[in-house]
Amino acid sequence: MVQGTLEVLLVGAKGLDDSDFLSKMDPYAILICRTQEQRSSIASGAGSDPEWNETFVFTLTDHVSELSIKLMDSDSVSNDDFVGEAKILLEPLFMEGSLPPTAYNVVKDQEYRGEIKVGLTFTLTESCREHGCCEEENYGGWRESS
């Protein structure tokens, strides 16, 4: 079981499918990691190329395989519009410890709708490091501690 802190740097997005016809959209992101959910600020009038440069921290206490980022367009008159979603697999991060800001595809209805740039850092909890309670990898009958 991986235990630690996931730090997400939400840099920005580009080439998003603009859902507003008369004005530029006001995008924001909802970051979901298992049962934890956090929301970015609204990039008012940023249109299809918003920038946030915001950091979010999640506590991981159970096996988590992905981070989901839903992009929304804030509307004052009607319900907010769903722009698209990016799913980021976390396994490479657990092995590397950190991943520099990288572009991930934003998808809606199985179609490409732009990309979002995110940096990731994972830090094991101190107690996990000290007691060796972290997940063991099993390779063809051999066990290797991570």
C-alpha positions in Angstrom: 0.0 0.0 0.0 1.4 3.4 -1.0 1.1 6.1 1.7 2.2 9.6 1.2 1.5 13.0 -0.2 0.6 13.8 -3.8 1.4 17.4 -4.8 -0.2 18.5 -8.1 0.9 21.6 -9.9 -1.9 22.7 -12.3 0.0 24.8 -14.8 -2.6 25.5 -17.5 -4.3 24.2 -20.6 -4.2 24.9 -24.3 -6.4 24.3 -27.3 -9.5 23.5 -25.2 -12.8 23.2 -27.1 -14.4 26.6 -26.3 -18.0 26.0 -25.2 -19.0 29.7 -25.2 -20.2 31.2 -28.5 -20.6 34.9 -27.7 -17.6 35.3 -25.3 -14.5 33.5 -24.1 -15.1 30.7 -21.7 -14.2 30.9 -18.0 -12.5 27.5 -17.3 -11.7 25.9 -14.0 -10.5 22.4 -13.0 -11.8 19.8 -10.6 -9.1 17.5 -9.4 -10.2 14.1 -8.1 -8.0 11.6 -6.4 -10.1 8.6 -5.2 -12.6 10.2 -2.7 -10.8 13.6 -2.4 -11.9 16.5 -4.6 -10.4 20.0 -5.0 -11.3 22.8 -7.3 -9.0 25.4 -9.0 -9.9 29.1 -9.3 -11.8 30.3 -12.3 -9.6 31.6 -15.1 -12.1 34.4 -16.1 -12.2 35.2 -19.8 -9.1 32.9 -20.4 -10.9 31.1 -23.2 -9.3 27.9 -24.6 -5.8 28.7 -23.2 -6.1 29.2 -19.4 -3.3 29.4 -16.9 -3.6 28.7 -13.2 -0.2 27.8 -11.7 -1.9 26.5 -8.6 -0.7 23.7 -6.3 -3.0 21.1 -4.7 -2.1 18.5 -2.1 -3.8 15.1 -1.6 -3.1 12.6 1.1 -2.8 9.0 -0.2 -3.6 6.3 2.4 -5.0 3.6 0.1 -4.0 2.2 -3.3 -4.7 5.0 -5.8 -4.1 4.3 -9.4 -5.0 7.6 -11.1 -5.7 11.3 -10.8 -8.7 12.6 -12.7 -8.9 16.3 -13.8 -12.3 17.5 -15.1 -12.3 20.8 -16.9 -15.4 22.9 -16.6 -16.6 26.3 -18.0 -18.2 28.5 -15.3 -21.5 30.0 -16.5 -23.3 32.6 -14.3 -26.7 32.1 -16.0 -26.9 28.3 -16.6 -25.2 25.2 -15.3 -21.4 25.0 -15.8 -20.4 23.2 -19.0 -18.2 20.1 -19.0 -15.3 20.8 -21.3 -13.4 17.5 -21.0 -11.4 15.2 -18.7 -7.8 14.0 -18.3 -6.9 10.8 -16.5 -3.3 10.6 -15.3 -1.9 7.2 -14.2 0.1 7.5 -11.0 2.2 4.3 -11.2 5.1 6.1 -13.0 5.1 8.8 -10.4 5.4 6.3 -7.5 8.5 4.9 -9.2 10.1 8.3 -10.1 9.0 10.4 -7.1 8.3 13.4 -9.3 7.3 14.2 -12.9 8.0 17.6 -14.5 5.1 19.6 -15.9 3.8 17.4 -18.7 0.9 17.8 -21.2 -2.0 15.3 -21.0 -4.8 14.9 -23.4 -8.2 16.3 -22.5 -11.0 14.0 -23.8 -14.8 14.3 -24.1 -16.9 11.7 -25.7 -13.7 9.8 -26.7 -12.5 12.8 -28.7 -9.5 15.0 -28.2 -10.5 18.4 -26.8 -7.1 20.0 -26.0 -4.4 19.4 -23.4 -3.7 20.2 -19.8 -0.2 20.7 -18.3 0.4 19.2 -14.9 3.5 18.6 -12.7 3.4 15.9 -10.0 5.4 15.1 -6.9 4.9 12.1 -4.6 6.4 12.0 -1.1 6.2 8.8 1.1 5.1 9.4 4.6 7.9 9.3 7.2 6.3 6.4 9.1 6.0 4.4 5.9 9.7 5.0 5.2 10.8 4.1 8.7 8.6 0.9 9.1 8.9 -0.4 5.6 5.1 -0.7 5.3 5.1 0.5 1.7 3.9 -1.8 -1.0 6.0 -4.6 -2.1 6.3 -5.4 -5.8 6.1 -9.0 -6.8 8.1 -10.0 -9.9 7.7 -13.6 -11.1 7.7 -15.0 -7.6 10.4 -12.7 -6.3 9.6 -10.0 -3.9 11.2 -6.6 -4.1 10.6 -3.7 -1.7 10.0 -0.4 -3.4 
